C-alpha cells in the first residue's frame, strides 16, 4: 500500500505513461518517429471520443453524477466501527464531495483513470462496470481527487483537446 505523497506521485506517473501520456524527454524522442507519433495521436483521439461519448450519452440525467458519488460511497471500504459519512458541499460553479472512507489504493487510482476496470467487488456492491465516475464529465470541466496520499485531477480541456 502506498503510504506517502512521493510514492503516490510515482504511481500517477506510471499510470499516465501506461495510458500513453508522453512527457519530458519522450516528447523529443517521439518527434524523431512521426509514424509512431501519428499512431499514438490516433489512439488518443479514439480514447477522447470514447470518454466523451460515455459521459454525455450513456448518462442522460444531469443528476447521474451525484447518484454515482452516493453509489461510490456505498461501495467504498471503511475502517471497522466507522459510521459512514458522505457530504456534498455545493458552491457556485463547484461541487465538493467528502467521504470518510479508508482512502484510495493504487488499484483504485488505476481503475478511476481507466474505463471498464472497476475494483468494486460485485457481491454486495452497486457499482461494477468501471464507467460511472465518467458521468461527472457531463457538467464538470475539472475533477480533482484527494484520497489518502493521492492528489490528482482530470482536466476536460486537456483530455478532449
Phi, psi and omega in degrees: 000136179289130186245344181225168186297320181296317176297318180297320178298321177295322176299314180299317178299318179296319179296314179301315179296318178295336177266010175083018177280115184265126182221163173061225184297334181294335178298313179296319179295322181294329179299337180278355182229076185299327179294319178294319178298318179294319179295317179296319178297321177299318177296319179296319179298314179298319179294315178301315180296323179295314180296318179297315179298315179301314186287328185264325188260324184291320181248101187275346180267135179299329184280357184301323180299318179296316177298323179296321178295321177296315179299315180297320178297322178295322184275350181295168175258140183231152174294149179303138177082355181278131174282124182295135179226139177222124182237135174251125178244107183260126177230164176304124177065019182205135172234125177246133180240123178244140179218144183265034178291172183299328184118156183294144167264171177301320179297322178296318180295315178301318182294316183289339177272001185236180177239129176074023181236050183299144173260004181286120174292133187297320184293119176080005181240160181270308184278145179202347189272337179079026179230345188300320181300331181295347177297340178298335181290347179299327182227349183263135174276325180222136175237118179254140180234132174226115183210118184059227181279355184271137175211113183206170180216158173247127181245113183303322181299323180282325181286318185263009182295000000 
